[in-house]
Amino acid sequence: MSGAAANAVDTFASNRAVSRVALAVARHAGVTRRARVHEEGSLRVRCPGPPAAELEAVLVNTAGGIAGGDHCEIDVNVAPGAALVVTTAAAEKIYRTLAPAATVDVKLAVGSGGALAWLPQETILFDRSRLERSITIDLAEDARLVLAEVIVFGRSGMGETVHAGALFDRWRLRRGGRLVHAEGVRLDGAVAARLAEPAIAKGGIAIATVLLAPGDDSAVVAIRAFGESFRGEVGASAWNGIAVVRLAAADGAALRHDLVKVLSVVRAAPLPRLWSN
């Protein structure tokens, strides 16, 4: 590599953002409270309401999005008996990059008798963006989890199309230290062409996964009962004590409509207030 090229690489790297947020909550006197908060870079976490049986936390990215080469770390720990719902202040945007990928590492841990609802708003991928994300979840044997992640390829309302880009998504769920679920998604190159394939998204640009632990056939039956009221494709299955729901739709609005129906079945509590703004 020439000296000029090396300097360009070093200059680019020095301008990339590294952001971290860590939140730990615990149960005291019948309510869940913040026990520890650490913020670094552009990531913040706010709890808009008072301590409650289920505390609500909102993640905020003050940078307004994530660019190529940026690295974000999110660490959430729910102590035994505590309950937490986490959302985001807005949809997260992954911007176009000339080379390096944006990386996001999420670590979630829930202690005995605890509950976590991980419900961020959509992640929007711009054309020629690159995202590498990992989600690692450690649950106690009797902990509860509702996790929903949505990815939208381009802002359809703005007439945008993600012709090319890359998405590498890696999930691992452990219960009592034992790996019970693992999955990965890889889309690289001609994203629009791949999404058009019937076995992938059948032309849709919005996809989502809901992961339930514990989860069983009763949740699957309740979701399938919505039938033709869904605006996109929705499939649900249960095995090994967990349930997974897959969603795909023509746009983000249709997918959110379907996701709200699914979450109304699997959650006994209302959605975070920011979801209705």
C-alpha positions in Angstrom: 0.0 0.0 0.0 1.4 3.4 -0.9 2.0 6.1 1.7 -0.9 8.2 0.4 -3.3 5.2 0.5 -2.2 4.3 4.0 -2.8 7.8 5.1 -6.2 7.8 3.6 -7.1 4.6 5.5 -5.7 6.0 8.8 -7.7 9.2 8.3 -10.9 7.3 7.6 -10.4 5.1 10.7 -9.7 8.0 12.9 -13.0 9.6 12.0 -15.2 6.5 12.7 -17.4 6.4 15.8 -17.0 3.9 18.6 -20.1 4.0 20.9 -21.1 1.9 23.8 -24.0 1.7 26.2 -24.5 -0.6 29.1 -27.6 -0.8 31.2 -28.2 -3.1 34.2 -31.6 -3.2 36.1 -32.6 -4.8 39.3 -35.8 -5.4 41.3 -36.3 -3.5 44.6 -39.5 -3.3 46.7 -41.6 -4.8 43.9 -40.4 -2.5 41.1 -37.6 -2.5 38.5 -35.0 0.2 38.8 -31.8 1.2 37.0 -28.8 -0.3 38.8 -26.0 0.8 36.5 -25.7 2.9 33.4 -22.6 3.5 31.2 -22.6 5.6 28.1 -19.8 6.3 25.6 -19.8 8.0 22.3 -23.1 8.7 20.6 -25.2 6.1 22.4 -27.5 7.1 25.3 -30.2 5.3 27.3 -33.1 7.0 29.0 -36.0 5.7 31.1 -38.9 8.1 30.5 -41.2 6.8 33.2 -40.8 6.0 37.0 -39.6 2.7 38.3 -42.3 0.1 37.6 -43.0 -3.6 37.6 -41.7 -3.5 34.0 -39.2 -0.6 33.5 -39.1 1.0 30.0 -35.7 2.0 28.5 -35.2 4.0 25.3 -31.9 3.8 23.4 -30.9 7.0 21.6 -28.2 7.4 19.0 -27.3 11.1 19.0 -25.3 10.7 15.8 -28.5 10.2 13.8 -27.3 7.0 12.2 -24.4 4.6 11.7 -21.8 5.0 9.0 -19.4 2.5 7.5 -16.6 1.7 9.9 -18.6 2.8 13.0 -18.8 0.3 15.8 -21.6 0.2 18.4 -21.9 -2.0 21.5 -25.1 -2.5 23.5 -25.0 -4.5 26.8 -28.3 -5.1 28.7 -28.4 -7.0 32.0 -31.7 -7.8 33.8 -31.1 -9.1 37.4 -33.2 -11.9 38.9 -36.9 -11.1 39.2 -36.6 -7.8 37.3 -38.5 -6.9 34.1 -37.4 -4.5 31.3 -38.7 -3.4 27.9 -36.2 -1.8 25.6 -36.9 0.2 22.5 -35.3 2.9 20.4 -36.2 6.6 20.0 -36.4 6.2 16.2 -35.5 3.9 13.4 -31.8 3.3 13.1 -30.2 4.2 9.8 -27.2 2.4 8.3 -25.7 4.7 5.7 -23.8 4.0 2.4 -20.2 3.1 2.8 -17.3 3.1 0.3 -15.6 0.0 2.0 -15.8 -1.0 5.6 -18.9 -2.3 7.3 -20.7 -0.8 10.2 -20.6 -3.3 13.2 -23.2 -3.6 15.9 -22.7 -6.0 18.9 -25.7 -6.6 21.2 -25.4 -8.6 24.4 -28.5 -9.4 26.4 -28.6 -11.3 29.8 -31.6 -12.1 31.9 -31.4 -13.6 35.4 -33.6 -16.1 37.1 -37.3 -15.1 37.0 -36.5 -12.0 35.0 -38.1 -10.8 31.8 -36.8 -8.8 28.8 -38.7 -7.4 25.9 -36.2 -6.3 23.2 -38.3 -4.1 20.8 -36.2 -1.7 18.9 -37.8 0.2 16.0 -36.7 -0.6 12.4 -33.2 -0.8 11.2 -33.1 0.9 7.7 -30.4 -0.1 5.3 -29.4 2.5 2.7 -28.2 1.5 -0.8 -24.6 0.2 -0.7 -24.6 0.1 3.1 -22.8 -2.8 4.9 -23.9 -4.0 8.3 -22.3 -6.8 10.4 -24.4 -7.4 13.5 -24.3 -10.0 16.3 -26.9 -10.6 19.0 -25.9 -12.8 21.9 -28.5 -13.7 24.5 -28.0 -15.5 27.8 -31.1 -16.5 29.7 -31.5 -18.2 33.1 -33.6 -21.4 32.9 -36.8 -19.7 34.0 -36.1 -16.2 32.4 -38.5 -14.9 29.7 -37.6 -13.2 26.4 -39.6 -11.4 23.7 -37.2 -10.2 21.0 -38.3 -8.5 17.7 -35.9 -7.2 15.1 -37.0 -5.4 11.9 -34.8 -4.7 8.8 -36.1 -2.4 6.0 -34.1 -2.2 2.8 -34.4 1.4 1.7 -37.0 4.1 2.4 -39.8 3.1 0.1 -41.6 6.4 0.9 -38.6 8.3 -0.6 -38.5 6.0 -3.7 -35.2 4.4 -2.6 -34.1 1.0 -3.6 -31.2 -1.0 -2.1 -29.6 -2.3 -5.3 -26.5 -3.6 -3.6 -25.0 -3.9 -0.1 -24.3 -6.4 2.5 -26.0 -7.7 5.7 -24.3 -10.3 8.0 -26.5 -11.1 11.0 -25.5 -13.6 13.6 -27.8 -14.6 16.6 -27.1 -17.0 19.5 -29.5 -17.8 22.3 -28.4 -19.7 25.4 -30.7 -20.9 28.2 -29.0 -22.1 31.4 -25.7 -21.9 29.6 -26.9 -24.3 26.8 -27.1 -23.2 23.2 -30.8 -23.6 22.2 -31.0 -21.4 19.1 -28.5 -20.2 16.5 -29.1 -18.5 13.2 -27.4 -16.4 10.6 -28.4 -14.2 7.7 -26.1 -13.3 4.8 -27.0 -11.0 1.9 -24.1 -9.7 -0.1 -24.0 -8.0 -3.5 -27.1 -7.7 -5.5 -29.5 -7.3 -2.6 -32.6 -6.3 -4.6 -32.3 -9.3 -6.9 -32.0 -11.7 -3.9 -35.0 -10.1 -2.1 -37.1 -10.6 -5.3 -36.6 -14.4 -5.1 -39.8 -16.2 -3.9 -37.9 -18.2 -1.3 -36.3 -15.1 0.3 -38.7 -12.1 0.3 -40.8 -12.5 -2.9 -40.2 -8.9 -3.8 -40.6 -7.5 -0.3 -38.2 -5.0 1.2 -39.1 -5.4 4.9 -38.3 -8.5 7.0 -38.6 -9.2 10.7 -38.0 -12.0 13.2 -39.7 -12.4 16.6 -38.0 -14.8 19.0 -39.9 -16.1 22.1 -38.4 -17.9 25.0 -40.2 -19.8 26.4 -42.5 -20.4 23.4 -44.9 -23.1 22.5 -47.6 -24.1 20.0 -50.3 -22.1 21.8 -48.5 -18.9 20.7 -48.2 -20.3 17.1 -51.9 -21.1 17.0 -52.8 -17.6 18.2 -50.6 -15.9 15.6 -51.9 -18.1 12.8 -55.5 -17.2 13.8 -55.0 -13.7 12.3 -54.8 -15.4 8.9 -55.7 -13.2 6.0 -55.7 -10.0 8.1 -51.9 -9.9 7.7 -50.7 -7.6 4.9 -47.5 -9.6 4.2 -46.2 -13.1 4.7 -46.1 -14.3 8.3 -45.0 -17.8 9.5 -44.6 -19.2 13.0 -43.3 -22.4 14.5 -42.2 -23.7 17.9 -39.7 -26.3 19.0 -37.3 -27.1 21.8 -39.2 -24.7 24.1 -38.9 -21.6 21.9 -41.0 -20.1 19.2 -40.0 -18.1 16.1 -42.1 -15.8 13.9 -40.8 -14.7 10.5 -42.4 -11.7 8.7 -41.9 -10.3 5.2 -43.8 -7.4 3.6 -43.8 -5.1 0.6 -42.8 -2.1 2.8 -42.1 -1.0 6.3 -45.7 0.1 7.0 -47.2 -3.2 6.1 -44.7 -5.1 8.1 -45.2 -2.9 11.2 -49.0 -3.5 10.9 -48.3 -7.3 11.0 -45.7 -7.1 13.7 -48.0 -5.1 16.0 -50.6 -7.9 15.6 -48.0 -10.5 16.5 -46.7 -8.7 19.5 -50.2 -8.1 20.8 -50.4 -11.9 21.0 -47.1 -12.7 22.6 -46.9 -9.8 25.1 -49.3 -9.2 28.0 -48.2 -5.5 28.2 -48.8 -2.7 25.7 -46.1 -1.7 23.2 -43.7 1.1 24.1 -45.2 4.5 23.7 -42.7 5.5 21.0 -44.1 2.8 18.7 -47.3 4.8 18.3 -45.6 8.2 17.6 
